[in-house]
């Protein structure tokens, strides 16, 4: 007989989650963008930047997943979202940084390494940070107008679970992982 708890899974991912001020600033980009591209605006509280998407993970492995993420270290950094782009293959308009901060690239690399070491599966890909603003958008290759930049101080990453209700997707935070400036805390 199988244990029902082992049969259950959660759809999970690691992400950066903006604070209320950044959510509000990014949500302000949506109305003018929607006039250009159409589509459906993401709710402000769902705006995030995925680091690693794992998909369905067995409930009994979630604690091991949290422990793997605790092995990741990194310093806080600023993510400056200053461009709007369009991906035609999945019809999304999204916010992106003009350049990827080195700390962000290291964070994703470390997270992927730890997950691999702990035998978690995920799709390896070239990391391109983005924050989806509109789904079902339509645009061409013409550059989209740049809105005012949003500076986002990143002090933690999260493990989130993706769920659905009558309003669409929503997310539950399962764990928070602080980024600690080792030098500022006097650690070697």
NULUM-994039 format. One record per residue: x, y, z of N, C-alpha, C in turn; chain; residue in one letter. Coordinates in pm, 1 decimal, always signed. Each point is the difference from the previous one (the first is absolute). Example, Ala and Ser with C-alpha at 12.3 -4.5 7.8 and 13.67 -1.06 7.14 Angstrom:
2
n.X/n.Y/n.Z/ca.X/ca.Y/ca.Z/c.X/c.Y/c.Z/chain/res
+1319.0/-569.0/+780.0/-89.0/+119.0/+0.0/+90.0/+120.0/+0.0/A/a $
-35.0/+105.0/-72.0/+82.0/+119.0/+6.0/-77.0/+109.0/+73.0/A/s $
***
This chain:
188
n.X/n.Y/n.Z/ca.X/ca.Y/ca.Z/c.X/c.Y/c.Z/chain/res
+83.5/-117.9/+0.0/-83.5/+117.9/+0.0/+88.1/+124.4/+0.0/A/x $
-31.1/+96.6/-84.6/+81.4/+121.7/-5.9/-53.0/+103.1/+96.7/A/x $
+87.1/+82.2/+46.8/-35.0/+109.6/+89.1/-57.6/+113.8/-83.1/A/x $
-120.7/+45.6/+32.6/-63.4/+107.8/-77.5/+83.1/+127.8/+2.2/A/x $
+67.7/+25.7/+110.7/+84.1/+120.5/+9.1/+110.4/-4.5/-104.8/A/x $
+57.2/-117.3/-25.7/+106.8/-12.8/-98.4/-51.4/+21.7/-141.5/A/x $
-129.0/-29.6/-23.2/-57.6/+15.1/-132.4/-31.2/+145.2/-34.1/A/x $
-13.6/+86.3/+99.2/-33.7/+139.9/-24.0/+123.9/+76.9/-43.8/A/x $
-24.8/+100.2/-82.5/+112.7/+83.5/-43.5/-42.3/+146.1/+3.6/A/x $
+98.9/+85.2/-6.5/-21.4/+144.3/-3.1/+75.8/+54.8/-120.4/A/x $
-61.4/+92.8/-71.7/+63.6/+66.4/-114.2/+78.0/+118.0/+56.5/A/x $
+134.2/-7.2/-4.4/+82.4/+97.0/+72.1/+109.3/+61.2/-87.5/A/x $
+48.7/+115.0/+46.6/+108.9/+69.4/-66.5/+67.6/+92.9/+99.3/A/x $
+125.8/+32.9/-27.9/+72.3/+100.6/+77.1/-9.8/+131.3/-76.0/A/x $
-14.5/+110.7/+74.0/-20.6/+128.7/-65.8/+47.9/+115.1/+86.4/A/x $
+9.8/+113.8/-65.0/+15.6/+127.7/+68.0/-138.7/+62.6/+1.7/A/x $
-40.1/+53.9/+115.3/-133.6/+59.2/+12.4/+15.2/+146.9/+35.7/A/x $
-51.1/+89.6/-83.3/+14.9/+143.6/+28.9/-85.3/+42.7/+119.0/A/x $
+43.9/+107.6/+64.9/-77.9/+59.6/+107.9/-118.0/+76.8/-58.2/A/x $
-85.0/+48.7/+86.7/-121.4/+72.1/-42.9/+33.4/+120.4/-88.3/A/x $
+102.2/+75.5/+34.7/+35.0/+119.3/-79.0/+38.9/-39.5/-142.7/A/x $
+78.3/-105.3/-13.8/+40.4/-45.3/-133.0/-118.9/-60.4/-75.1/A/x $
-85.8/-73.6/+69.6/-119.6/-55.0/-64.4/-86.6/+112.1/-57.0/A/x $
-18.5/+105.1/+79.0/-81.6/+113.6/-43.5/+62.4/+68.9/-120.2/A/x $
+131.3/+21.4/+5.1/+69.4/+66.4/-111.6/-6.6/-84.0/-126.7/A/x $
+16.6/-130.4/+12.3/-4.7/-87.8/-117.5/-142.2/-13.5/-53.7/A/x $
-97.7/-4.5/+88.6/-140.0/-6.2/-43.7/-38.5/+125.7/-77.3/A/x $
+64.2/+113.0/+30.1/-27.2/+124.5/-73.2/+47.0/-9.2/-145.3/A/x $
+91.1/-90.8/-30.6/+44.6/-20.5/-137.9/-107.5/-69.1/-83.5/A/x $
-89.1/-72.2/+64.5/-92.5/-87.1/-72.1/-104.3/+71.9/-86.6/A/x $
-71.4/+103.6/+48.5/-102.6/+61.7/-85.3/+52.1/+53.9/-133.6/A/x $
+110.0/+77.7/-2.3/+46.6/+45.6/-131.5/+51.8/-114.2/-87.3/A/x $
+57.1/-99.8/+61.9/+48.8/-115.6/-74.4/-117.6/-79.6/-58.3/A/x $
-106.1/-11.4/+77.6/-118.6/-72.1/-46.7/-64.6/+72.1/-118.4/A/x $
+7.0/+133.4/-2.2/-53.1/+75.5/-114.5/+76.1/-34.8/-127.6/A/x $
+128.1/-25.0/+12.7/+82.1/-35.5/-115.9/-15.4/-146.3/-41.6/A/x $
-0.9/-89.9/+98.7/+11.5/-144.0/-27.4/-126.0/-80.4/+25.7/A/x $
-98.1/+59.4/+65.2/-114.8/-78.8/+40.6/+41.7/-98.6/+107.0/A/x $
-75.0/-105.0/+16.2/+35.4/-102.8/+96.6/-63.2/+21.5/+135.1/A/x $
+45.0/-81.4/+94.0/-53.9/+1.6/+135.4/+110.2/+37.8/+97.4/A/x $
-26.3/+102.7/+81.5/+97.8/+45.0/+99.2/+5.6/-97.8/+116.9/A/x $
+119.9/-27.8/+44.8/+20.4/-81.9/+119.5/-40.4/+83.6/+122.2/A/x $
-57.4/-64.1/+100.3/-34.1/+71.2/+123.3/+129.5/+42.0/+70.2/A/x $
+0.3/+119.3/+58.1/+121.2/+54.3/+62.9/+59.9/-95.0/+102.6/A/x $
-84.7/-66.0/+78.6/+51.8/-88.3/+105.0/+62.6/-128.0/-54.9/A/x $
-18.4/-27.2/-129.4/+59.9/-120.1/-59.0/+129.8/+28.7/-75.1/A/x $
+37.5/+126.9/-11.2/+121.4/+35.8/-74.7/+123.2/-55.2/+71.8/A/x $
+86.6/-66.0/-75.1/+121.0/-59.0/+57.3/+99.6/-30.6/-112.5/A/x $
+120.8/-31.9/+38.6/+103.4/-44.4/-93.0/+42.1/-140.5/+40.0/A/x $
-27.9/-96.7/-85.0/+34.7/-138.6/+29.7/+151.3/-19.2/-9.7/A/x $
+54.1/-72.4/+97.1/+141.6/-38.2/-2.1/+14.7/-139.8/-58.7/A/x $
-70.8/-96.3/+58.3/+0.5/-138.6/-47.8/-141.0/-55.9/+16.6/A/x $
-54.7/-52.5/-109.3/-132.0/-62.8/+4.2/+18.3/-150.7/+7.5/A/x $
-57.2/-61.3/+102.8/+13.2/-144.5/+17.2/-123.1/-76.3/-46.8/A/x $
-115.7/+61.6/+0.3/-121.8/-71.7/-34.3/-47.7/-81.7/+118.3/A/x $
-57.0/-116.7/-26.4/-56.7/-82.5/+107.0/+109.5/-71.0/+78.5/A/x $
-2.5/+22.3/+130.9/+93.2/-64.0/+93.1/-85.2/-70.2/+104.7/A/x $
+34.2/-123.5/+29.9/-73.1/-76.3/+101.3/+1.5/+74.6/+133.2/A/x $
-114.1/+1.4/+66.0/-13.0/+70.0/+129.0/+107.9/-43.9/+98.8/A/x $
+29.2/-128.2/+3.3/+97.0/-49.4/+97.2/+143.0/+47.3/-30.5/A/x $
+23.1/+58.9/-117.1/+133.8/+50.6/-34.4/+13.9/+150.3/+21.7/A/x $
-107.6/+68.1/+38.8/+6.3/+145.7/+15.8/+98.8/+43.5/+108.2/A/x $
+7.8/-75.7/+108.0/+94.5/+36.6/+106.7/+143.7/-10.8/-50.6/A/x $
+30.0/-103.0/-77.1/+133.7/-14.9/-59.0/+27.7/+113.5/-98.1/A/x $
-102.0/+43.6/-70.2/+14.9/+111.4/-94.0/+37.1/+127.7/+75.7/A/x $
-65.6/+24.3/+111.5/+32.1/+118.2/+82.6/+142.5/-8.4/+53.4/A/x $
+40.1/-118.2/+43.7/+135.9/-17.1/+52.9/+104.3/+24.2/-109.4/A/x $
-27.4/-44.4/-121.0/+92.8/+24.6/-111.5/+14.7/+149.5/-24.2/A/x $
-109.9/+73.0/+4.8/+5.4/+145.3/-22.8/+74.5/+72.3/+112.0/A/x $
-5.0/-54.0/+121.1/+72.6/+62.4/+111.7/+151.1/-8.1/-19.3/A/x $
+46.4/-87.9/-85.2/+142.8/-13.1/-28.0/+50.4/+107.9/-95.8/A/x $
-90.5/+75.4/-57.2/+35.3/+105.7/-95.6/+35.2/+126.4/+77.0/A/x $
+108.7/+63.9/-39.2/+37.7/+126.5/+63.8/+11.5/+108.2/-106.8/A/x $
-23.4/+119.3/+40.8/+11.7/+111.7/-92.4/-25.6/+130.5/+71.6/A/x $
+50.4/+106.3/-55.5/-15.9/+132.8/+57.9/-122.2/+68.6/-60.7/A/x $
-62.8/+90.0/+74.4/-108.9/+78.9/-56.7/+50.7/+79.7/-120.8/A/x $
-90.5/+33.4/-89.6/+36.6/+77.0/-119.3/-120.8/+78.5/-47.0/A/x $
+22.8/+85.5/-96.4/-110.1/+76.0/-58.6/-26.9/-52.0/-140.5/A/x $
-125.9/-26.5/-27.7/-43.8/-39.7/-132.8/-73.8/+118.7/-58.7/A/x $
+53.2/+53.0/-108.8/-60.3/+116.8/-64.0/-75.4/-46.2/-124.7/A/x $
-131.9/+2.5/+7.5/-82.7/-34.9/-114.7/-23.1/+128.6/-79.1/A/x $
+56.3/+4.0/-120.1/-2.8/+124.8/-76.6/-34.9/-19.0/-147.3/A/x $
-42.7/-121.7/-35.6/-39.8/-26.7/-138.2/-128.2/-81.8/-2.5/A/x $
-76.5/+17.3/-106.5/-116.4/-84.9/-25.1/+27.6/-72.1/-130.8/A/x $
-21.4/-130.5/+2.1/+25.6/-82.5/-118.5/-119.6/-91.0/-25.7/A/x $
+4.1/-64.8/-116.4/-108.4/-89.7/-39.4/+57.4/-133.0/-46.0/A/x $
-58.6/-109.2/+47.7/+34.7/-133.3/-47.7/-118.1/-51.2/-80.9/A/x $
+19.6/-11.4/-129.5/-106.6/-43.4/-88.1/-37.2/-145.9/+16.8/A/x $
+97.2/-85.2/+37.3/-29.9/-143.1/+10.9/-100.2/-30.7/+111.1/A/x $
-4.2/+83.3/+105.5/-98.7/-23.8/+105.8/-92.3/+120.1/+23.5/A/x $
+9.4/+100.1/-87.3/-90.7/+115.2/-0.4/-3.6/+75.6/+132.6/A/x $
+118.3/+30.6/+54.0/+4.6/+79.3/+122.5/+80.1/+127.9/-23.4/A/x $
-43.2/+105.3/+67.1/+77.7/+123.5/+9.5/+56.2/+0.3/+141.8/A/x $
+127.3/+32.5/+12.9/+64.3/-14.2/+130.2/+100.0/+111.0/+26.7/A/x $
+24.4/+22.9/+129.5/+102.7/+93.0/+45.8/+130.3/-77.0/+13.1/A/x $
+110.9/+67.4/-32.6/+130.9/-65.2/+8.5/+107.3/+103.6/+31.6/A/x $
+110.3/-45.7/+55.8/+112.8/+90.7/+18.9/+80.6/+10.2/-129.5/A/x $
+59.4/+114.7/-24.5/+86.8/+15.4/-117.2/+120.2/-93.5/+11.9/A/x $
+45.4/-23.0/+120.7/+111.6/-91.9/+26.1/-29.3/-83.2/+123.8/A/x $
+52.9/-120.4/+3.9/-23.4/-89.0/+114.0/+105.6/+27.2/+107.1/A/x $
-41.5/+37.4/+121.6/+98.1/+20.3/+106.8/+77.7/-129.6/+26.4/A/x $
+128.4/+12.8/+22.7/+84.7/-117.8/+25.5/-51.5/-80.0/+119.7/A/x $
-49.8/+68.4/+103.1/-50.5/-69.4/+118.7/-121.0/-87.0/-34.6/A/x $
-83.0/+47.6/-91.7/-117.1/-77.0/-42.0/+43.2/-124.2/-78.1/A/x $
+93.3/+16.5/-90.6/+49.8/-114.2/-77.2/+61.0/-105.2/+92.8/A/x $
+77.1/+44.1/+100.9/+60.6/-93.7/+96.4/-107.1/-69.9/+84.3/A/x $
-101.8/+74.3/+40.0/-108.0/-56.9/+79.7/-68.9/-113.9/-76.0/A/x $
-33.8/+23.8/-125.0/-65.9/-102.6/-80.8/+93.3/-119.2/-19.2/A/x $
+126.7/+25.7/-28.9/+95.7/-108.9/-21.0/+14.5/-85.1/+126.6/A/x $
+14.3/+63.9/+114.3/+12.3/-74.6/+126.2/-125.5/-80.9/+29.3/A/x $
-115.3/+61.5/-21.5/-126.6/-67.9/+25.8/-13.5/-123.3/-89.0/A/x $
+31.0/+15.1/-128.1/-6.4/-114.6/-91.2/+96.8/-110.4/+41.9/A/x $
+121.7/+37.5/+42.4/+97.8/-99.7/+44.3/-49.2/-77.8/+121.1/A/x $
-53.4/+71.7/+98.4/-49.0/-66.3/+121.2/-118.8/-91.5/-31.3/A/x $
-89.3/+47.2/-85.4/-115.6/-82.0/-36.3/+44.5/-127.1/-72.4/A/x $
+96.4/+15.3/-89.4/+52.8/-115.6/-72.3/+65.7/-98.1/+98.4/A/x $
+79.8/+51.5/+93.6/+66.9/-86.2/+98.0/-99.6/-77.0/+86.1/A/x $
-115.4/+60.3/+24.8/-102.3/-64.3/+82.3/-103.3/-75.8/-84.1/A/x $
+34.6/-20.1/-126.3/-80.1/-81.4/-93.2/-140.5/+52.8/-26.1/A/x $
-10.5/+132.3/-7.8/-125.3/+60.4/-43.9/+10.4/+25.8/-149.3/A/x $
-109.3/-22.1/-69.1/-2.1/+18.2/-144.8/-59.5/+134.8/-37.0/A/x $
+60.4/+60.9/-100.4/-49.2/+125.7/-55.1/+56.1/+11.4/-140.6/A/x $
-59.7/+84.3/-80.4/+48.2/+18.2/-137.0/+119.5/+93.9/+0.0/A/x $
+118.7/-50.3/-38.1/+115.3/+89.9/-9.7/-20.1/+94.5/-117.8/A/x $
+32.4/+124.9/+20.9/-17.3/+99.4/-106.1/+93.4/+116.0/+25.3/A/x $
+15.5/+79.3/-99.7/+76.7/+123.2/+15.3/-90.0/+99.1/+73.4/A/x $
+43.5/+47.4/+115.1/-85.0/+84.1/+83.4/-14.7/+139.9/-59.2/A/x $
-125.3/+41.7/-17.3/-33.1/+134.3/-47.9/-103.8/+57.5/+94.5/A/x $
+43.7/+85.4/+94.2/-96.1/+51.8/+97.4/-109.2/+81.6/-68.6/A/x $
-122.8/-25.8/+41.2/-113.5/+74.0/-53.9/-115.0/-4.5/+99.8/A/x $
-87.5/+95.2/-13.3/-117.6/+10.3/+84.2/-118.7/+19.9/-93.5/A/x $
-85.6/-100.0/-11.0/-111.8/+5.2/-93.9/-99.3/+107.4/+42.5/A/x $
-29.2/+90.6/-92.7/-97.8/+106.7/+23.2/-133.8/-32.0/-65.5/A/x $
+4.5/-52.0/-124.2/-121.2/-32.1/-75.9/+11.0/-139.3/-58.6/A/x $
-108.4/-73.8/+4.4/-11.4/-127.8/-70.6/-94.4/+20.0/-118.1/A/x $
+9.1/-86.2/-99.1/-85.2/+5.8/-120.3/+17.1/+132.2/-75.4/A/x $
+119.2/+55.7/+5.7/+29.4/+125.8/-68.6/+36.5/-28.0/-145.8/A/x $
-9.5/+103.0/-82.9/+39.1/-11.6/-140.9/+84.2/+121.3/-35.4/A/x $
+116.9/-28.0/-55.5/+92.0/+106.4/-37.7/+90.4/-53.5/-108.9/A/x $
+79.6/+87.2/-58.2/+94.8/-43.5/-101.9/+141.6/+19.8/+54.1/A/x $
+95.9/+11.5/-87.5/+139.3/+16.1/+43.8/+38.1/+143.6/+30.9/A/x $
-92.9/+92.6/-16.5/+27.3/+140.3/+30.3/+27.3/+14.3/+150.1/A/x $
+106.3/+72.1/+36.6/+25.4/+19.3/+143.8/-117.3/+71.2/+68.0/A/x $
-32.1/-45.4/+119.0/-105.7/+63.5/+78.6/+57.5/+120.4/+73.7/A/x $
-81.7/+102.9/+22.6/+50.4/+118.4/+70.5/+42.2/-34.4/+143.2/A/x $
+108.8/+60.8/+41.1/+53.2/-25.4/+134.2/-73.2/+86.1/+102.8/A/x $
-55.9/-62.0/+103.2/-63.0/+75.1/+108.5/+106.1/+47.5/+99.1/A/x $
-39.9/+77.4/+101.1/+98.1/+38.8/+102.7/+53.6/-123.9/+70.7/A/x $
+129.1/-3.2/+21.5/+64.0/-116.5/+62.6/-53.9/-23.3/+140.9/A/x $
-6.2/-127.2/+37.1/-38.3/-38.1/+136.1/+121.9/-65.6/+64.0/A/x $
+51.9/+63.8/+104.6/+112.9/-54.6/+74.9/-55.5/-87.3/+112.3/A/x $
+44.1/-122.9/+2.0/-54.6/-99.5/+91.7/+112.7/-52.8/+87.1/A/x $
+4.0/+40.2/+127.8/+101.6/-55.5/+89.5/-37.4/-143.7/+37.0/A/x $
+86.1/-94.4/-33.7/-26.7/-141.7/+22.6/+77.1/-44.9/+123.8/A/x $
-75.3/-45.2/+101.0/+59.5/-43.1/+126.3/-29.8/-145.4/+32.8/A/x $
-81.2/-65.3/-86.4/-36.0/-138.8/+25.6/-53.9/-63.1/-127.5/A/x $
-5.5/-132.5/+1.1/-73.7/-71.7/-103.2/-98.3/-92.4/+70.6/A/x $
-97.3/-49.8/-73.7/-107.4/-77.6/+61.3/-21.6/-131.1/-72.9/A/x $
-59.5/-94.3/+71.3/-54.2/-120.4/-60.2/-150.1/+21.2/-2.1/A/x $
-59.2/-2.5/-119.2/-142.4/+27.1/-15.8/-70.3/-120.0/-60.8/A/x $
-125.5/-14.9/+37.2/-85.0/-103.4/-57.8/-102.8/+67.5/-89.1/A/x $
-17.0/-51.7/-120.0/-96.9/+51.6/-95.8/-132.2/-73.6/+18.9/A/x $
-106.9/+77.5/+18.2/-134.4/-54.7/+18.5/-94.5/+73.2/-94.5/A/x $
-120.8/-50.9/-15.1/-99.3/+64.4/-87.1/-133.8/+9.4/+72.5/A/x $
-72.4/+107.4/-28.7/-137.9/+13.5/+43.5/-78.5/+66.2/-112.2/A/x $
-120.4/+45.9/+29.2/-83.3/+59.2/-105.0/+60.5/+126.6/-60.0/A/x $
+90.5/+67.1/+71.1/+66.4/+119.9/-52.2/+123.3/-33.2/-82.6/A/x $
+43.4/-124.9/+3.1/+119.6/-40.0/-72.7/+107.9/-46.4/+96.1/A/x $
+125.4/+18.7/-42.4/+113.2/-45.3/+81.7/+19.3/+91.1/+120.3/A/x $
+37.7/-61.7/+110.0/+44.5/+74.6/+116.9/+109.6/-82.8/+66.2/A/x $
+71.7/+63.0/+90.8/+119.2/-63.8/+54.3/-0.1/+3.5/+151.7/A/x $
+48.8/-108.6/+58.4/+17.2/-9.3/+144.1/+149.4/-10.2/+28.2/A/x $
+48.4/+83.2/+89.2/+141.3/-5.5/+36.7/+20.6/-114.0/+99.5/A/x $
+90.2/-91.4/-35.0/+29.6/-114.3/+85.8/+121.8/+24.4/+87.5/A/x $
+93.0/+84.0/-45.8/+120.9/+28.6/+78.2/+68.4/+124.1/-56.6/A/x $
+70.1/+69.4/+89.0/+77.9/+119.2/-35.3/+146.1/-28.3/+32.1/A/x $
+90.0/+45.4/-88.1/+142.5/-23.3/+16.7/+72.4/+134.2/-10.9/A/x $
+48.5/+52.9/+112.3/+64.9/+131.3/-3.8/+134.8/-3.8/-70.9/A/x $
+30.4/+109.9/-66.3/+132.9/+21.3/-57.5/+74.0/+86.0/+101.8/A/x $
+115.9/-46.5/+41.2/+71.7/+65.8/+108.1/+131.8/+54.2/-53.7/A/x $
+23.6/+126.6/+27.6/+128.2/+60.7/-35.8/+101.5/-43.4/+104.0/A/x $
+80.0/-99.8/-37.3/+95.4/-60.1/+93.1/+96.4/+103.0/+55.6/A/x $
+51.3/+90.2/-82.0/+96.0/+101.1/+44.9/-63.4/+96.3/+98.1/A/x $
-123.7/+40.5/-23.4/-67.0/+93.9/+89.8/-28.3/-61.8/+136.1/A/x $
-12.2/-131.3/+5.8/-26.9/-68.1/+126.0/+127.1/-44.7/+70.2/A/x $
+113.8/+37.5/-52.5/+127.6/-32.1/+63.4/+39.9/-146.2/-10.9/A/x $
-60.5/-73.3/-90.2/+35.2/-140.5/-19.0/+114.8/-11.2/-97.9/A/x $
+82.3/-102.6/+13.4/+114.9/-14.4/-90.5/-41.3/-27.8/-142.9/A/x $
***
